[in-house]
């Protein structure tokens, strides 16, 4: 028996996560200058990172020889979310937080539920524990909460929900989410992934962190990779009951968030001006891309994050033609959507470049 065959069978069965194509990779493949490439594939903030965060990261280099102390960021997150510090769990990106939840509650002989076309990390986190994954068919490309509730089995210990959903952009009104929580058995954990929450119009947002006292089986995940522009620093956080947060911290790596990320995150959370500018740029860019797709007669899913998912027909061929023009978007055939592409909302100039390239590609 080979060494690979000695590995756990459920680990060998996992398909690795496929990230968006890096700019440097396309430059190597196509011989296109890096500065001529527009990347709209990974839902990054086109404004970059907060100026305050940049200064904080630069200043933190002086203390890089010391192990990290998470206290100040935990305090900042708790204050902003209106929860106790004992309810905060930091992660090396929110993907790390998702993995921690799976490690605490899932194992062989248990199951987790997620929606068709939902974030690829949910299957990865589930299957890496040896648990069974129950995929519930999507409703209008999004979560069918009634079907997900009906899918709960005696061995179900966790339900994954993304709101807004990636990669489709669907949004579940929060009254529907709360009604779902009220119907779920209290021994089943519901993970509410709000990576794109800050892109929602204020009227659509709800203080779900405040729900944890009513639903101790609720875990809320958020990230600083999207609107805060810290994707490269890898930092996210989870909000949970003190008891659940304690369990997650028991399996968390002691220094999973580095000093530069801690400093940048504290500054970013306090930069409301940058947050407002990022939100406004996204709203105007969303309108620009949607108008362009409508002009081209293309079907799209109503967006609620910082990206738009649209139907391109032969998406693989269209994507290749976009790459040849130096424009990177995200194919999502791996999500069961082979005719669709996802484009991140960029600056006005980047959006125009994408729409011009798309028209040629079609």
C-alpha positions as CSV (number, residue, x, y, z in Angstrom):
1,X,0.0,0.0,0.0
2,X,1.4,3.4,-1.0
3,X,2.0,6.3,1.5
4,X,-0.9,8.2,-0.1
5,X,-3.2,5.3,0.4
6,X,-2.4,5.5,4.1
7,X,-4.0,8.9,4.2
8,X,-7.6,9.2,5.5
9,X,-10.0,8.2,2.6
10,X,-12.2,11.3,3.1
11,X,-9.2,13.6,2.8
12,X,-8.1,11.8,-0.4
13,X,-11.6,12.4,-1.8
14,X,-11.5,16.2,-1.4
15,X,-11.1,18.4,-4.5
16,X,-8.7,21.2,-3.7
17,X,-10.0,24.8,-3.7
18,X,-9.3,26.7,-6.9
19,X,-8.6,30.3,-6.3
20,X,-9.0,33.1,-8.8
21,X,-6.2,33.4,-11.4
22,X,-3.4,35.7,-10.1
23,X,-2.3,38.6,-12.3
24,X,1.3,37.3,-12.4
25,X,0.1,33.9,-13.7
26,X,-1.8,35.4,-16.6
27,X,1.2,37.7,-17.4
28,X,3.4,34.6,-17.7
29,X,0.8,32.6,-19.7
30,X,-0.1,35.3,-22.2
31,X,3.0,37.5,-22.2
32,X,0.8,40.5,-21.2
33,X,2.5,43.2,-19.1
34,X,1.3,43.0,-15.5
35,X,0.2,46.7,-15.6
36,X,-2.1,46.0,-18.5
37,X,-4.1,43.3,-16.7
38,X,-7.4,44.0,-14.9
39,X,-8.3,41.4,-12.2
40,X,-12.0,41.2,-11.4
41,X,-12.0,37.7,-10.1
42,X,-11.6,37.5,-6.4
43,X,-14.0,40.1,-4.9
44,X,-11.2,42.3,-3.7
45,X,-11.6,46.0,-2.9
46,X,-10.5,48.1,-5.9
47,X,-9.5,50.9,-3.6
48,X,-7.0,48.7,-1.9
49,X,-6.6,49.0,1.9
50,X,-7.5,51.8,4.2
51,X,-4.8,54.5,4.4
52,X,-5.0,54.3,8.2
53,X,-4.5,50.5,8.0
54,X,-1.4,51.1,5.8
55,X,0.2,53.4,8.3
56,X,-0.6,50.9,11.2
57,X,0.9,48.0,9.3
58,X,4.1,49.9,8.6
59,X,4.4,50.9,12.2
60,X,3.8,47.3,13.4
61,X,6.9,46.1,11.6
62,X,9.0,47.4,14.5
63,X,7.5,44.8,16.8
64,X,7.5,41.9,14.3
65,X,10.0,39.9,16.5
66,X,7.3,39.5,19.2
67,X,4.6,36.9,19.2
68,X,1.1,38.4,18.5
69,X,-1.3,39.6,21.2
70,X,-4.9,39.4,20.0
71,X,-6.4,41.4,22.9
72,X,-6.8,44.8,21.3
73,X,-8.4,43.5,18.1
74,X,-10.7,41.2,20.1
75,X,-11.7,44.3,22.1
76,X,-12.3,46.4,18.9
77,X,-14.4,43.6,17.3
78,X,-16.4,43.1,20.4
79,X,-17.1,46.8,20.8
80,X,-18.1,47.2,17.2
81,X,-20.3,44.1,17.2
82,X,-21.9,44.8,20.6
83,X,-20.8,41.5,22.2
84,X,-18.6,40.4,25.0
85,X,-14.9,39.8,24.3
86,X,-15.4,36.1,25.3
87,X,-17.7,35.8,22.2
88,X,-15.0,36.7,19.6
89,X,-12.8,34.2,17.8
90,X,-10.1,35.5,15.4
91,X,-9.1,33.6,12.3
92,X,-6.4,33.6,9.6
93,X,-9.1,34.8,7.2
94,X,-12.8,33.9,7.8
95,X,-12.0,30.6,6.1
96,X,-10.0,29.7,9.1
97,X,-13.0,30.4,11.3
98,X,-15.2,28.2,9.2
99,X,-12.7,25.4,9.6
100,X,-12.6,25.8,13.3
101,X,-16.4,25.5,13.5
102,X,-16.2,22.3,11.5
103,X,-13.4,20.8,13.6
104,X,-15.4,21.4,16.8
105,X,-18.8,20.0,15.7
106,X,-18.2,17.6,12.8
107,X,-16.7,14.1,12.6
108,X,-17.4,10.8,10.9
109,X,-20.9,9.7,11.6
110,X,-22.2,13.3,11.6
111,X,-23.6,15.5,8.8
112,X,-23.7,19.1,7.7
113,X,-26.1,20.9,5.3
114,X,-25.3,23.5,2.7
115,X,-27.0,24.9,-0.4
116,X,-26.2,24.1,-4.0
117,X,-24.1,26.9,-5.5
118,X,-22.9,28.0,-2.1
119,X,-19.3,28.8,-1.1
120,X,-16.8,26.1,-1.9
121,X,-15.2,26.2,1.5
122,X,-18.3,24.7,3.2
123,X,-17.8,21.3,1.5
124,X,-14.1,21.5,2.1
125,X,-14.4,22.2,5.8
126,X,-17.1,19.5,6.2
127,X,-15.4,16.7,4.2
128,X,-12.1,17.3,5.8
129,X,-13.6,16.2,9.1
130,X,-15.0,13.0,7.6
131,X,-18.6,14.2,8.1
132,X,-21.2,13.7,5.4
133,X,-22.2,16.7,3.3
134,X,-25.9,17.1,2.5
135,X,-26.3,19.4,-0.6
136,X,-29.8,20.9,-0.8
137,X,-30.9,22.0,-4.3
138,X,-30.9,25.8,-4.8
139,X,-34.0,28.0,-5.2
140,X,-33.5,30.7,-7.8
141,X,-29.7,30.1,-7.5
142,X,-29.8,30.7,-3.7
143,X,-30.7,29.1,-0.4
144,X,-34.0,27.2,-0.1
145,X,-34.4,27.5,3.7
146,X,-37.5,25.4,3.9
147,X,-35.7,22.6,2.0
148,X,-32.7,23.0,4.2
149,X,-34.8,22.7,7.3
150,X,-36.4,19.5,5.9
151,X,-33.0,18.0,5.2
152,X,-32.0,18.0,8.9
153,X,-31.3,14.5,10.2
154,X,-30.7,13.1,13.6
155,X,-26.9,13.1,12.9
156,X,-26.9,16.7,11.5
157,X,-24.8,19.0,13.6
158,X,-24.2,22.0,11.4
159,X,-25.8,24.1,8.7
160,X,-23.9,26.5,6.5
161,X,-25.6,29.7,5.2
162,X,-24.0,32.5,3.3
163,X,-25.8,35.9,3.2
164,X,-25.2,37.4,0.7
165,X,-24.2,34.2,-1.1
166,X,-21.0,33.7,-2.9
167,X,-20.7,33.1,-5.9
168,X,-24.3,33.9,-6.9
169,X,-25.0,37.1,-5.0
170,X,-28.4,36.1,-3.6
171,X,-29.7,37.7,-0.4
172,X,-32.0,36.2,2.2
173,X,-34.1,38.9,4.0
174,X,-33.2,38.7,7.7
175,X,-36.8,38.0,8.9
176,X,-36.6,34.8,6.9
177,X,-33.3,33.9,8.4
178,X,-34.6,34.5,12.0
179,X,-37.7,32.4,11.3
180,X,-35.3,29.6,10.1
181,X,-33.3,29.8,13.3
182,X,-36.5,29.5,15.3
183,X,-37.3,26.3,13.5
184,X,-33.9,24.6,13.8
185,X,-33.2,22.3,16.8
186,X,-31.0,23.9,19.3
187,X,-28.4,21.2,19.1
188,X,-27.7,22.0,15.5
189,X,-25.2,24.8,14.8
190,X,-26.2,27.4,12.2
191,X,-23.2,29.2,10.7
192,X,-24.2,32.6,9.1
193,X,-21.4,33.7,6.9
194,X,-21.6,37.5,6.3
195,X,-18.5,38.1,4.3
196,X,-20.3,40.7,2.2
197,X,-22.5,42.2,4.8
198,X,-21.0,45.7,4.6
199,X,-22.0,45.9,1.0
200,X,-25.7,45.6,1.8
201,X,-27.8,48.9,1.8
202,X,-28.2,50.0,5.4
203,X,-31.9,49.3,5.2
204,X,-31.2,45.6,4.6
205,X,-28.8,45.1,7.4
206,X,-29.7,43.6,10.8
207,X,-27.7,43.3,14.0
208,X,-27.5,39.5,13.9
209,X,-24.8,39.4,16.5
210,X,-27.5,40.5,18.9
211,X,-29.4,37.3,18.0
212,X,-26.8,35.0,19.6
213,X,-28.3,35.5,23.1
214,X,-31.6,34.1,21.7
215,X,-29.9,31.5,19.6
216,X,-26.8,30.1,21.3
217,X,-26.5,27.7,18.3
218,X,-25.8,30.6,16.0
219,X,-22.2,31.4,14.8
220,X,-21.7,34.6,12.7
221,X,-18.6,34.8,10.5
222,X,-17.2,38.0,9.0
223,X,-14.0,39.0,7.1
224,X,-11.7,42.0,6.6
225,X,-10.8,40.6,3.1
226,X,-13.6,42.3,1.2
227,X,-14.7,45.9,1.9
228,X,-11.8,46.5,4.3
229,X,-9.3,45.5,1.6
230,X,-7.1,43.3,3.8
231,X,-7.3,40.1,1.7
232,X,-3.5,39.6,1.7
233,X,-3.2,40.0,5.4
234,X,-5.7,37.1,6.0
235,X,-7.9,38.1,8.9
236,X,-11.5,37.3,9.8
237,X,-13.5,36.7,12.9
238,X,-16.4,34.7,14.3
239,X,-19.0,35.7,16.9
240,X,-20.6,33.1,19.0
241,X,-21.9,32.3,22.5
242,X,-19.1,32.3,25.1
243,X,-19.3,28.5,25.3
244,X,-19.0,27.9,21.6
245,X,-16.3,30.5,21.2
246,X,-14.3,28.8,24.0
247,X,-14.5,25.5,22.1
248,X,-13.3,27.1,18.9
249,X,-10.4,28.8,20.7
250,X,-9.4,25.4,22.0
251,X,-8.7,24.1,18.5
252,X,-7.4,27.4,17.1
253,X,-3.7,27.8,16.5
254,X,-2.4,30.1,19.3
255,X,-0.9,32.7,16.9
256,X,-3.1,32.3,13.9
257,X,-3.3,36.0,13.2
258,X,0.0,37.8,12.7
259,X,1.1,41.2,14.1
260,X,0.7,43.1,10.8
261,X,-2.8,41.8,10.3
262,X,-3.8,42.7,13.9
263,X,-2.5,46.2,13.5
264,X,-4.1,46.7,10.1
265,X,-7.4,45.3,11.2
266,X,-7.7,47.5,14.2
267,X,-7.0,50.6,12.1
268,X,-9.4,49.4,9.3
269,X,-12.3,48.9,11.7
270,X,-11.9,52.5,12.8
271,X,-11.7,54.0,9.3
272,X,-15.4,54.8,8.6
273,X,-14.5,57.3,5.8
274,X,-12.7,54.5,3.8
275,X,-15.6,52.1,4.5
276,X,-18.1,54.7,3.2
277,X,-16.0,55.4,0.1
278,X,-15.7,51.7,-0.7
279,X,-19.5,51.2,-0.3
280,X,-20.3,54.1,-2.5
281,X,-17.8,53.0,-5.2
282,X,-19.3,49.6,-5.1
283,X,-22.9,50.8,-5.5
284,X,-22.0,53.0,-8.5
285,X,-19.9,50.2,-10.1
286,X,-22.7,47.7,-9.6
287,X,-25.1,50.0,-11.5
288,X,-22.5,50.4,-14.2
289,X,-21.9,46.7,-14.7
290,X,-25.6,45.8,-14.5
291,X,-26.4,48.5,-17.1
292,X,-23.7,47.1,-19.4
293,X,-24.9,43.5,-19.0
294,X,-28.5,44.6,-19.8
295,X,-27.2,46.5,-22.9
296,X,-25.6,43.2,-24.1
297,X,-28.8,41.3,-23.4
298,X,-27.2,39.0,-20.8
299,X,-29.0,37.4,-17.9
300,X,-27.6,38.1,-14.5
301,X,-28.5,37.4,-10.8
302,X,-29.5,40.4,-8.8
303,X,-26.3,41.3,-7.0
304,X,-26.0,42.1,-3.2
305,X,-22.3,41.9,-2.7
306,X,-19.3,43.3,-4.6
307,X,-19.7,41.1,-7.7
308,X,-22.2,40.3,-10.4
309,X,-22.9,36.7,-11.7
310,X,-24.0,36.6,-15.3
311,X,-24.9,34.0,-17.9
312,X,-22.4,33.9,-20.7
313,X,-23.4,30.8,-22.6
314,X,-20.2,29.0,-23.4
315,X,-18.6,30.5,-20.3
316,X,-15.3,28.7,-20.7
317,X,-14.8,30.1,-24.2
318,X,-15.9,33.6,-23.2
319,X,-13.5,33.5,-20.2
320,X,-10.6,32.5,-22.4
321,X,-11.3,35.4,-24.8
322,X,-11.4,37.7,-21.8
323,X,-8.0,36.4,-20.6
324,X,-6.5,37.0,-24.0
325,X,-7.5,40.6,-23.6
326,X,-5.9,40.8,-20.1
327,X,-9.2,40.7,-18.2
328,X,-9.6,38.2,-15.4
329,X,-13.0,37.2,-14.1
330,X,-14.1,34.0,-12.3
331,X,-15.5,30.9,-14.0
332,X,-17.9,29.1,-11.7
333,X,-18.4,25.8,-13.4
334,X,-17.1,24.2,-10.2
335,X,-20.2,25.5,-8.4
336,X,-22.5,23.7,-10.8
337,X,-22.9,26.8,-13.0
338,X,-20.9,26.0,-16.2
339,X,-22.7,28.7,-18.3
340,X,-22.0,31.5,-15.8
341,X,-19.2,33.9,-14.9
342,X,-18.7,36.1,-11.9
343,X,-17.2,39.5,-12.2
344,X,-16.0,41.6,-9.2
345,X,-17.0,45.2,-9.2
346,X,-13.9,47.4,-9.8
347,X,-13.3,51.1,-10.4
348,X,-15.2,52.8,-13.1
349,X,-12.3,52.4,-15.5
350,X,-11.9,48.7,-14.7
351,X,-15.6,48.1,-15.2
352,X,-15.5,49.9,-18.6
353,X,-12.5,47.8,-19.6
354,X,-14.4,44.6,-18.6
355,X,-17.6,45.5,-20.5
356,X,-15.6,46.4,-23.7
357,X,-13.7,43.1,-23.5
358,X,-16.9,41.2,-22.8
359,X,-18.6,42.7,-25.9
360,X,-15.6,41.5,-28.0
361,X,-15.5,38.1,-26.4
362,X,-19.2,37.6,-27.2
